[in-house]
Amino acid sequence: MEDITRASGLSAGALYNYFDSKEQMIEAIATERHAREREIILEAGAKEDTAEIFRSLIDRFEQILLDPRGRKGRRMAMLLWTEALRNDRILKTVRKGVDEPRGMLAAIVARARDNGEMPKDIDPDAMARVMIALFQGFALQLAWDSRIDPKPFAKAVERIFAALLNRA
């Protein structure tokens, strides 16, 4: 709440003129974040070449991780995940925020698999979950330690997907 009041320039009481509850504020923050993530995936998924799709996704998420202003956002995401463990309303928002991008990523993987660009035994939903887990896991590490450089992480992920595409 302190961060929100500081960033908005409003008092805590004034915020409740716009939101009915703390949960509603958290949902609004999560919804905005998830919309940006879907936009990135849509933009990358519009490309024809699967390798270019993955490169685009990795580049965009690397940019997000490199942005020092994103540190507070990553820390907010961790708090959101914690809140989701105890609050069903927040959990519903978090699940929706993961399920939609997961479906979009699974469709990209399925298309690549069906085109013979990825191994036939790849489960698109499982691969989409792996992709999300890589990003979330690294975001968590960055929230813990700002000294970490996201560039080698992005390069490692790029190599993983290049190897996967070459294997097909």
N, CA, C and O of each residue as an XYZ file, in Angstrom:
672
protein
N       0.828     -1.195      0.000
C       0.000      0.000      0.000
C       0.869      1.255      0.000
O       0.539      2.249     -0.646
N       1.987      1.198      0.734
C       2.868      2.363      0.759
C       3.390      2.689     -0.636
O       3.437      3.853     -1.035
N       3.782      1.655     -1.372
C       4.282      1.867     -2.733
C       3.198      2.455     -3.633
O       3.466      3.342     -4.444
N       1.994      1.962     -3.487
C       0.885      2.432     -4.323
C       0.564      3.888     -4.000
O       0.378      4.697     -4.909
N       0.497      4.222     -2.729
C       0.180      5.611     -2.369
C       1.302      6.547     -2.799
O       1.047      7.663     -3.252
N       2.540      6.094     -2.660
C       3.681      6.923     -3.076
C       3.660      7.140     -4.589
O       3.825      8.266     -5.060
N       3.459      6.070     -5.345
C       3.468      6.171     -6.809
C       2.287      6.978     -7.340
O       2.421      7.711     -8.320
N       1.148      6.845     -6.700
C      -0.055      7.532     -7.191
C      -0.161      8.969     -6.691
O      -0.834      9.803     -7.297
N       0.507      9.244     -5.588
C       0.386     10.567     -4.993
C      -0.918     10.748     -4.228
O      -1.256     11.857     -3.815
N      -1.639      9.667     -4.045
C      -2.917      9.708     -3.327
C      -2.743      9.142     -1.917
O      -1.824      8.368     -1.653
N      -3.617      9.533     -1.044
C      -3.623      8.927      0.286
C      -4.290      7.557      0.192
O      -4.988      7.258     -0.777
N      -4.066      6.733      1.208
C      -4.701      5.408      1.224
C      -6.218      5.552      1.156
O      -6.885      4.791      0.455
N      -6.752      6.508      1.868
C      -8.207      6.733      1.835
C      -8.696      7.130      0.461
O      -9.758      6.687      0.023
N      -7.919      7.975     -0.233
C      -8.326      8.414     -1.577
C      -8.320      7.259     -2.570
O      -9.121      7.235     -3.505
N      -7.425      6.311     -2.370
C      -7.388      5.153     -3.278
C      -8.720      4.396     -3.268
O      -9.147      3.852     -4.286
N      -9.356      4.374     -2.117
C     -10.614      3.637     -2.007
C     -11.775      4.361     -2.690
O     -12.888      3.837     -2.734
N     -11.525      5.552     -3.221
C     -12.515      6.188     -4.101
C     -12.528      5.504     -5.468
O     -13.511      5.579     -6.205
N     -11.412      4.831     -5.793
C     -11.261      4.173     -7.090
C     -11.395      2.654     -6.999
O     -11.757      1.995     -7.974
N     -11.104      2.110     -5.831
C     -11.139      0.662     -5.633
C     -11.949      0.342     -4.378
O     -11.895      1.062     -3.381
N     -12.693     -0.748     -4.454
C     -13.513     -1.146     -3.314
C     -12.713     -1.836     -2.211
O     -13.107     -1.821     -1.045
N     -11.581     -2.444     -2.593
C     -10.825     -3.220     -1.618
C      -9.364     -3.349     -2.055
O      -8.994     -3.017     -3.181
N      -8.562     -3.838     -1.130
C      -7.164     -4.122     -1.429
C      -7.088     -5.191     -2.525
O      -6.247     -5.110     -3.421
N      -7.960     -6.179     -2.448
C      -7.981     -7.240     -3.467
C      -8.231     -6.672     -4.855
O      -7.620     -7.100     -5.834
N      -9.134     -5.706     -4.929
C      -9.436     -5.107     -6.229
C      -8.215     -4.366     -6.784
O      -7.979     -4.384     -7.992
N      -7.446     -3.724     -5.919
C      -6.212     -3.067     -6.361
C      -5.216     -4.100     -6.873
O      -4.598     -3.913     -7.921
N      -5.066     -5.184     -6.128
C      -4.140     -6.247     -6.517
C      -4.580     -6.853     -7.851
O      -3.753     -7.110     -8.726
N      -5.876     -7.077     -7.998
C      -6.388     -7.620     -9.258
C      -6.101     -6.681    -10.429
O      -5.748     -7.138    -11.517
N      -6.248     -5.385    -10.215
C      -5.994     -4.409    -11.276
C      -4.522     -4.438    -11.688
O      -4.209     -4.387    -12.877
N      -3.627     -4.518    -10.716
C      -2.193     -4.580    -11.006
C      -1.885     -5.857    -11.784
O      -1.171     -5.820    -12.785
N      -2.425     -6.983    -11.324
C      -2.173     -8.262    -11.989
C      -2.752     -8.275    -13.399
O      -2.114     -8.765    -14.331
N      -3.942     -7.745    -13.554
C      -4.597     -7.730    -14.868
C      -3.778     -6.916    -15.865
O      -3.608     -7.323    -17.015
N      -3.276     -5.778    -15.426
C      -2.446     -4.937    -16.313
C      -1.164     -5.668    -16.711
O      -0.764     -5.647    -17.875
N      -0.540     -6.298    -15.756
C       0.693     -7.044    -16.022
C       0.437     -8.196    -17.003
O       1.203     -8.408    -17.943
N      -0.633     -8.920    -16.771
C      -0.950    -10.058    -17.635
C      -1.299     -9.603    -19.048
O      -0.990    -10.299    -20.016
N      -1.927     -8.463    -19.173
C      -2.256     -7.928    -20.506
C      -0.971     -7.628    -21.280
O      -0.898     -7.903    -22.477
N       0.033     -7.071    -20.619
C       1.321     -6.798    -21.280
C       1.978     -8.099    -21.727
O       2.545     -8.166    -22.818
N       1.904     -9.127    -20.893
C       2.505    -10.415    -21.248
C       1.802    -11.031    -22.456
O       2.457    -11.560    -23.354
N       0.475    -10.963    -22.477
C      -0.278    -11.494    -23.633
C       0.083    -10.740    -24.908
O       0.204    -11.338    -25.977
N       0.253     -9.432    -24.792
C       0.619     -8.599    -25.938
C       1.960     -9.040    -26.518
O       2.113     -9.125    -27.736
N       2.920     -9.318    -25.661
C       4.243     -9.771    -26.099
C       4.123    -11.102    -26.844
O       4.731    -11.289    -27.897
N       3.347    -12.008    -26.295
C       3.200    -13.326    -26.914
C       2.456    -13.213    -28.250
O       2.826    -13.871    -29.223
N       1.419    -12.389    -28.298
C       0.688    -12.174    -29.558
C       1.597    -11.617    -30.636
O       1.582    -12.083    -31.775
N       2.380    -10.631    -30.277
C       3.296     -9.999    -31.232
C       4.311    -11.016    -31.761
O       4.545    -11.093    -32.968
N       4.908    -11.789    -30.864
C       5.895    -12.788    -31.279
C       5.236    -13.898    -32.090
O       5.783    -14.340    -33.100
N       4.067    -14.348    -31.651
C       3.370    -15.444    -32.317
C       2.918    -15.132    -33.729
O       2.618    -16.043    -34.501
N       2.864    -13.856    -34.074
C       2.460    -13.457    -35.427
C       3.564    -13.713    -36.448
O       3.312    -13.692    -37.653
N       4.766    -13.951    -35.980
C       5.877    -14.224    -36.893
C       5.703    -15.619    -37.497
O       5.090    -16.495    -36.887
N       6.236    -15.812    -38.679
C       6.102    -17.100    -39.379
C       7.098    -18.143    -38.883
O       6.741    -19.302    -38.668
N       8.337    -17.728    -38.706
C       9.426    -18.643    -38.367
C       9.427    -18.941    -36.867
O       9.462    -18.024    -36.047
N       9.390    -20.210    -36.519
C       9.335    -20.600    -35.109
C      10.560    -20.129    -34.341
O      10.436    -19.644    -33.216
N      11.738    -20.264    -34.933
C      12.950    -19.804    -34.250
C      12.861    -18.303    -33.980
O      13.289    -17.838    -32.924
N      12.313    -17.552    -34.919
C      12.156    -16.110    -34.741
C      11.137    -15.804    -33.638
O      11.300    -14.836    -32.896
N      10.097    -16.619    -33.529
C       9.111    -16.441    -32.455
C       9.800    -16.573    -31.100
O       9.639    -15.720    -30.228
N      10.567    -17.647    -30.932
C      11.237    -17.874    -29.655
C      12.275    -16.790    -29.380
O      12.391    -16.318    -28.248
N      13.029    -16.391    -30.399
C      14.007    -15.310    -30.213
C      13.311    -14.023    -29.778
O      13.783    -13.318    -28.885
N      12.188    -13.731    -30.419
C      11.433    -12.529    -30.083
C      10.937    -12.572    -28.635
O      11.050    -11.588    -27.903
N      10.392    -13.705    -28.236
C       9.917    -13.853    -26.855
C      11.060    -13.683    -25.861
O      10.931    -12.974    -24.864
N      12.173    -14.339    -26.145
C      13.321    -14.263    -25.238
C      13.836    -12.827    -25.174
O      14.131    -12.325    -24.089
N      13.948    -12.165    -26.322
C      14.429    -10.773    -26.350
C      13.528     -9.855    -25.537
O      14.011     -9.043    -24.748
N      12.219     -9.985    -25.729
C      11.290     -9.099    -25.018
C      11.326     -9.336    -23.515
O      11.315     -8.388    -22.730
N      11.370    -10.603    -23.118
C      11.401    -10.876    -21.689
C      12.761    -10.503    -21.087
O      12.837    -10.121    -19.919
N      13.830    -10.612    -21.879
C      15.129    -10.134    -21.406
C      15.071     -8.622    -21.163
O      15.597     -8.134    -20.163
N      14.439     -7.887    -22.068
C      14.295     -6.440    -21.889
C      13.562     -6.125    -20.585
O      13.943     -5.219    -19.843
N      12.507     -6.889    -20.326
C      11.747     -6.687    -19.093
C      12.641     -6.940    -17.879
O      12.629     -6.172    -16.917
N      13.406     -8.012    -17.932
C      14.259     -8.364    -16.798
C      15.418     -7.386    -16.620
O      15.890     -7.185    -15.501
N      15.880     -6.779    -17.708
C      16.975     -5.811    -17.632
C      16.522     -4.438    -17.133
O      17.339     -3.661    -16.640
N      15.259     -4.140    -17.252
C      14.742     -2.825    -16.877
C      14.777     -2.678    -15.355
O      14.045     -3.375    -14.652
N      15.620     -1.780    -14.840
C      15.728     -1.646    -13.375
C      14.414     -1.189    -12.731
O      14.173     -1.459    -11.554
N      13.573     -0.502    -13.496
C      12.275     -0.085    -12.944
C      11.373     -1.295    -12.698
O      10.413     -1.212    -11.932
N      11.684     -2.411    -13.345
C      10.866     -3.606    -13.186
C      11.090     -4.351    -11.886
O      10.318     -5.245    -11.542
N      12.136     -3.994    -11.162
C      12.433     -4.698     -9.903
C      11.249     -4.658     -8.947
O      10.888     -5.681     -8.366
N      10.643     -3.488     -8.777
C       9.490     -3.393     -7.876
C       8.327     -4.228     -8.408
O       7.597     -4.850     -7.637
N       8.163     -4.236     -9.717
C       7.099     -5.037    -10.311
C       7.299     -6.521    -10.076
O       6.347     -7.254     -9.809
N       8.563     -6.963    -10.179
C       8.850     -8.381     -9.918
C       8.588     -8.711     -8.452
O       8.040     -9.765     -8.130
N       8.981     -7.810     -7.582
C       8.731     -8.038     -6.152
C       7.233     -8.054     -5.876
O       6.756     -8.832     -5.049
N       6.486     -7.188     -6.576
C       5.026     -7.165     -6.435
C       4.434     -8.500     -6.911
O       3.496     -9.017     -6.304
N       4.982     -9.047     -7.988
C       4.499    -10.337     -8.495
C       4.689    -11.430     -7.442
O       3.819    -12.280     -7.254
N       5.829    -11.401     -6.761
C       6.082    -12.407     -5.710
C       5.052    -12.276     -4.584
O       4.556    -13.273     -4.060
N       4.745    -11.036     -4.226
C       3.730    -10.806     -3.190
C       2.356    -11.269     -3.672
O       1.564    -11.812     -2.901
N       2.094    -11.049     -4.930
C       0.830    -11.486     -5.527
C       0.705    -13.003     -5.459
O      -0.350    -13.531     -5.108
N       1.795    -13.706     -5.797
C       1.764    -15.173     -5.735
C       1.529    -15.639     -4.300
O       0.780    -16.589     -4.071
N       2.155    -14.984     -3.346
C       1.960    -15.342     -1.943
C       0.513    -15.105     -1.526
O      -0.100    -15.936     -0.856
N      -0.015    -13.970     -1.929
C      -1.408    -13.634     -1.596
C      -2.369    -14.662     -2.210
O      -3.391    -14.996     -1.610
N      -2.038    -15.156     -3.395
C      -2.891    -16.134     -4.075
C      -2.978    -17.458     -3.314
O      -3.942    -18.207     -3.471
N      -1.982    -17.739     -2.501
C      -1.999    -18.974     -1.716
C      -3.024    -18.939     -0.585
O      -3.422    -19.981     -0.064
N      -3.446    -17.732     -0.211
C      -4.383    -17.626      0.907
C      -5.702    -16.951      0.540
O      -6.622    -16.900      1.355
N      -5.795    -16.437     -0.680
C      -6.982    -15.690     -1.070
C      -7.498    -16.225     -2.406
O      -6.852    -16.051     -3.439
N      -8.657    -16.870     -2.382
C      -9.198    -17.501     -3.588
C      -9.489    -16.498     -4.708
O      -9.355    -16.823     -5.888
N      -9.882    -15.298     -4.338
C     -10.177    -14.283     -5.355
C      -8.901    -13.897     -6.118
O      -8.927    -13.755     -7.341
N      -7.797    -13.729     -5.400
C      -6.510    -13.405     -6.026
C      -6.006    -14.614     -6.805
O      -5.456    -14.464     -7.896
N      -6.187    -15.804     -6.257
C      -5.780    -17.031     -6.944
C      -6.460    -17.135     -8.312
O      -5.825    -17.506     -9.299
N      -7.732    -16.813     -8.363
C      -8.468    -16.856     -9.629
C      -7.843    -15.896    -10.653
O      -7.703    -16.242    -11.826
N      -7.477    -14.713    -10.213
C      -6.843    -13.722    -11.095
C      -5.481    -14.220    -11.573
O      -5.150    -14.097    -12.752
N      -4.696    -14.780    -10.658
C      -3.368    -15.283    -11.006
C      -3.485    -16.440    -11.991
O      -2.758    -16.490    -12.983
N      -4.392    -17.362    -11.722
C      -4.561    -18.508    -12.640
C      -4.968    -18.053    -14.031
O      -4.444    -18.541    -15.032
N      -5.903    -17.118    -14.087
C      -6.323    -16.600    -15.389
C      -5.138    -15.935    -16.082
O      -4.947    -16.095    -17.288
N      -4.352    -15.196    -15.324
C      -3.190    -14.516    -15.878
C      -2.121    -15.456    -16.393
O      -1.344    -15.079    -17.270
N      -2.060    -16.670    -15.870
C      -1.112    -17.672    -16.352
C      -1.757    -18.544    -17.426
O      -1.106    -18.907    -18.405
N      -3.024    -18.876    -17.246
C      -3.688    -19.785    -18.186
C      -3.789    -19.220    -19.602
O      -3.600    -19.953    -20.572
N      -4.083    -17.935    -19.729
C      -4.221    -17.353    -21.065
C      -2.890    -17.361    -21.819
O      -2.845    -17.851    -22.948
N      -1.799    -16.835    -21.235
C      -0.512    -16.921    -21.942
C      -0.070    -18.369    -22.168
O       0.528    -18.687    -23.196
N      -0.366    -19.238    -21.207
C       0.002    -20.646    -21.372
C      -0.685    -21.233    -22.603
O      -0.063    -21.961    -23.377
N      -1.948    -20.921    -22.780
C      -2.660    -21.396    -23.963
C      -2.074    -20.842    -25.247
O      -1.978    -21.546    -26.253
N      -1.683    -19.572    -25.207
C      -1.085    -18.946    -26.387
C       0.264    -19.596    -26.718
O       0.552    -19.889    -27.878
N       1.081    -19.817    -25.689
C       2.377    -20.466    -25.903
C       2.201    -21.911    -26.361
O       2.940    -22.383    -27.224
N       1.226    -22.613    -25.787
C       0.966    -23.994    -26.194
C       0.568    -24.059    -27.667
O       0.950    -24.995    -28.369
N      -0.187    -23.082    -28.136
C      -0.581    -23.051    -29.555
C       0.645    -22.854    -30.449
O       0.740    -23.463    -31.514
N       1.575    -22.010    -30.021
C       2.809    -21.801    -30.791
C       3.605    -23.099    -30.848
O       4.094    -23.482    -31.911
N       3.735    -23.769    -29.722
C       4.478    -25.029    -29.663
C       3.778    -26.094    -30.502
O       4.439    -26.835    -31.230
N       2.459    -26.179    -30.412
C       1.708    -27.173    -31.207
C       1.914    -26.934    -32.699
O       2.107    -27.878    -33.465
N       1.874    -25.669    -33.103
C       2.085    -25.351    -34.517
C       3.482    -25.772    -34.951
O       3.650    -26.349    -36.026
N       4.487    -25.488    -34.125
C       5.864    -25.877    -34.449
C       6.001    -27.405    -34.491
O       6.683    -27.948    -35.361
N       5.363    -28.077    -33.568
C       5.407    -29.546    -33.546
C       4.735    -30.116    -34.786
O       5.263    -31.023    -35.430
N       3.574    -29.579    -35.112
C       2.830    -30.075    -36.263
C       3.534    -29.784    -37.590
O       3.348    -30.504    -38.570
N       4.345    -28.718    -37.610
C       5.121    -28.375    -38.805
C       6.445    -29.136    -38.877
O       7.220    -28.957    -39.817
N       6.698    -29.985    -37.879
C       7.928    -30.755    -37.858
C       9.138    -29.973    -37.365
O      10.272    -30.424    -37.526
N       8.910    -28.807    -36.766
C      10.015    -27.985    -36.274
C      10.412    -28.342    -34.840
O      11.491    -27.975    -34.376
N       9.541    -29.048    -34.157
C       9.832    -29.502    -32.801
C       9.532    -31.000    -32.755
O       8.739    -31.495    -33.557
N      10.149    -31.717    -31.835
C       9.911    -33.161    -31.750
C       8.420    -33.494    -31.582
O       7.680    -32.779    -30.905
N       8.014    -34.567    -32.199
C       6.610    -34.977    -32.170
C       6.120    -35.347    -30.778
O       4.923    -35.271    -30.500
N       7.042    -35.749    -29.899
C       6.627    -36.175    -28.557
C       6.534    -35.015    -27.554
O       6.339    -35.244    -26.360
N       6.671    -33.789    -28.030
C       6.541    -32.616    -27.155
C       5.070    -32.368    -26.850
O       4.246    -32.272    -27.760
N       4.751    -32.266    -25.580
C       3.401    -31.901    -25.166
C       3.342    -30.374    -25.124
O       4.039    -29.760    -24.317
N       2.523    -29.746    -25.978
C       2.510    -28.283    -26.044
C       2.205    -27.595    -24.713
O       2.828    -26.587    -24.379
N       1.253    -28.133    -23.956
C       0.920    -27.500    -22.683
C       2.068    -27.637    -21.695
O       2.376    -26.692    -20.968
N       2.699    -28.793    -21.663
C       3.837    -28.990    -20.759
C       4.981    -28.044    -21.132
O       5.614    -27.459    -20.253
N       5.248    -27.893    -22.433
C       6.317    -26.998    -22.860
C       5.972    -25.543    -22.521
O       6.847    -24.773    -22.126
N       4.714    -25.173    -22.674
C       4.294    -23.818    -22.316
C       4.512    -23.575    -20.829
O       4.946    -22.495    -20.427
N       4.208    -24.587    -20.010
C       4.449    -24.442    -18.565
C       5.939    -24.305    -18.257
O       6.320    -23.543    -17.369
N       6.776    -25.034    -18.979
C       8.229    -24.928    -18.796
C       8.687    -23.514    -19.150
O       9.492    -22.923    -18.430
N       8.179    -22.974    -20.249
C       8.551    -21.625    -20.673
C       8.171    -20.598    -19.607
O       8.958    -19.713    -19.274
N       6.970    -20.728    -19.086
C       6.512    -19.800    -18.043
C       7.343    -19.976    -16.773
O       7.714    -18.995    -16.128
N       7.632    -21.227    -16.417
C       8.424    -21.494    -15.211
C       9.833    -20.918    -15.334
O      10.385    -20.426    -14.350
N      10.417    -20.973    -16.520
C      11.741    -20.379    -16.712
C      11.701    -18.882    -16.420
O      12.555    -18.356    -15.706
N      10.711    -18.208    -16.975
C      10.611    -16.760    -16.768
C      10.306    -16.449    -15.301
O      10.962    -15.603    -14.694
N       9.313    -17.132    -14.735
C       8.949    -16.854    -13.350
C      10.101    -17.159    -12.397
O      10.371    -16.395    -11.471
N      10.772    -18.273    -12.632
C      11.878    -18.658    -11.767
C      13.012    -17.657    -11.811
O      13.601    -17.329    -10.782
N      13.317    -17.170    -13.006
C      14.389    -16.188    -13.093
C      13.952    -14.849    -12.520
O      14.747    -14.151    -11.891
N      12.697    -14.488    -12.733
C      12.178    -13.247    -12.134
C      12.282    -13.318    -10.614
O      12.618    -12.327     -9.965
N      11.996    -14.485    -10.049
C      12.119    -14.672     -8.605
C      13.575    -14.503     -8.160
O      13.848    -13.842     -7.158
N      14.504    -15.099     -8.906
C      15.912    -14.952     -8.554
C      16.349    -13.485     -8.613
O      17.109    -13.028     -7.759
N      15.871    -12.755     -9.612
C      16.201    -11.328     -9.714
C      15.590    -10.522     -8.571
O      16.175     -9.536     -8.122
N      14.430    -10.935     -8.106
C      13.814    -10.246     -6.966
C      14.667    -10.440     -5.719
O      14.738     -9.553     -4.868
N      15.306    -11.585     -5.609
C      16.174    -11.862     -4.471
C      17.530    -11.182     -4.589
O      18.109    -10.748     -3.594
N      18.031    -11.093     -5.829
C      19.410    -10.645     -6.016
C      19.525     -9.803     -7.283
O      19.571    -10.340     -8.389
N      19.570     -8.507     -7.122
C      19.616     -7.594     -8.270
C      20.972     -7.599     -8.965
O      21.119     -6.977    -10.017
N      21.964     -8.284     -8.406
C      23.289     -8.346     -9.033
C      23.337     -9.327    -10.195
O      24.299     -9.335    -10.962
N      22.310    -10.147    -10.329
C      22.274    -11.147    -11.399
C      22.097    -10.445    -12.741
O      21.304     -9.512    -12.867
N      22.840    -10.904    -13.732
C      22.741    -10.361    -15.083
C      21.799    -11.241    -15.908
O      22.079    -12.425    -16.097
N      20.705    -10.696    -16.395
C      19.756    -11.493    -17.184
C      20.284    -11.931    -18.564
O      19.732    -12.849    -19.170
N      21.331    -11.290    -19.053
C      21.811    -11.611    -20.412
C      22.270    -13.062    -20.562
O      21.864    -13.722    -21.519
N      23.105    -13.587    -19.653
C      23.487    -15.007    -19.792
C      22.278    -15.943    -19.656
O      22.228    -16.988    -20.304
N      21.311    -15.573    -18.821
C      20.083    -16.359    -18.695
C      19.369    -16.422    -20.050
O      18.988    -17.498    -20.510
N      19.195    -15.260    -20.678
C      18.512    -15.211    -21.973
C      19.262    -16.036    -23.008
O      18.644    -16.738    -23.808
N      20.583    -15.959    -22.999
C      21.393    -16.730    -23.952
C      21.212    -18.228    -23.713
O      21.103    -18.999    -24.666
N      21.178    -18.644    -22.444
C      20.982    -20.061    -22.121
C      19.612    -20.546    -22.598
O      19.498    -21.636    -23.157
N      18.580    -19.742    -22.377
C      17.237    -20.117    -22.831
C      17.197    -20.184    -24.355
O      16.580    -21.083    -24.927
N      17.850    -19.237    -25.003
C      17.918    -19.249    -26.473
C      18.571    -20.539    -26.964
O      18.109    -21.148    -27.929
N      19.636    -20.948    -26.303
C      20.337    -22.191    -26.684
C      19.446    -23.420    -26.481
O      19.446    -24.342    -27.297
N      18.703    -23.416    -25.401
C      17.790    -24.545    -25.140
C      16.789    -24.687    -26.282
O      16.576    -25.784    -26.799
N      16.178    -23.573    -26.668
C      15.171    -23.642    -27.730
C      15.783    -23.899    -29.088
O      15.166    -24.564    -29.920
N      16.982    -23.390    -29.340
C      17.663    -23.683    -30.600
C      17.966    -25.172    -30.691
O      17.780    -25.779    -31.746
N      18.430    -25.763    -29.597
C      18.712    -27.202    -29.590
C      17.435    -28.012    -29.784
O      17.436    -29.019    -30.492
N      16.374    -27.583    -29.172
C      15.097    -28.272    -29.304
C      14.602    -28.220    -30.754
O      14.113    -29.216    -31.286
N      14.732    -27.069    -31.373
C      14.301    -26.921    -32.769
C      15.219    -27.710    -33.709
O      14.746    -28.288    -34.688
N      16.527    -27.741    -33.421
C      17.451    -28.500    -34.264
C      17.220    -29.988    -34.140
O      17.409    -30.733    -35.101
N      16.809    -30.428    -32.951
C      16.563    -31.863    -32.699
C      15.417    -32.375    -33.561
O      15.421    -33.527    -33.996
N      14.441    -31.516    -33.803
C      13.284    -31.923    -34.611
C      13.733    -32.224    -36.026
O      12.913    -32.585    -36.871
